[in-house]
Amino acid sequence: MPNMDRGQLKRIHRYISYQDSGCYLGASGVGVSTGVGDMVEAEVGSLDIVALVMTAGDEHNWYFHLPRDMNINKPFGIQYRYSTASTTAADTHTFISLYDIIAEDAAYAIGTTAFDTTHVVASDTDSGVANAWQWSTRAVLNANRFSETNLTNGDIIAVNFEFDATDAAETAHLHGLRIDYMPKRYLGNPAALNFDSAHDQE
């Protein structure tokens, strides 16, 4: 039987926990995040796993390098992994995502630009299972929001997350961020014996 996905590119997903966001400070077992309304690290229920406790108005930020193999002609998406202690499936949650690009030699700054497609509040509903992990709806940047120079220079994307509002009265936790993007079909010249992999322009 032929391999049906032979030659087909698949969207890449990459998960970045809150601990790898660049905005997490742990001291004497207490964690805080930077931004408006700091989140504190705590155990989720009594389930061994830990995450950031988020209340309405809290923010957290991620700083990470843009993927070198990203196809800038395709959309770029993000989702958040979260959980709540709510058992009400009708509870809704409002997430806000902002971003900016930070080049080398530029100061770090919190993202301020809205995504082209924002999170859908009506679809960000609770599972109704206490402390079950969930993905938020997807926020999307349209094609060509980045340049090849952003990729080859290893520029950083700053993503600002805000837990804007919630119907749930129970504790909510933020676990991490997932990005998705389409890879380039070719990276470098397979026939080349000696090419500059650090600066190759594809």
ABEGO torsion letter per residue (X at the ends): XBBAABGBBBBBBBBBBAAAAGABBBBGGBBBBBEBGBBBBBBBEAAGBBBBBBBBGBBBBBBBBBBAABBAABBBBBBBBBBBABABAABBBBBBBBBBBBBBGBBBBBBABBBABBBBAAABBBAGBBGBBBBBBBBBBBBGABBAAAAAAGBBBBBBBBBABBABABBBBBAEBBBBBBBBABBEBAABABBBAAABAX
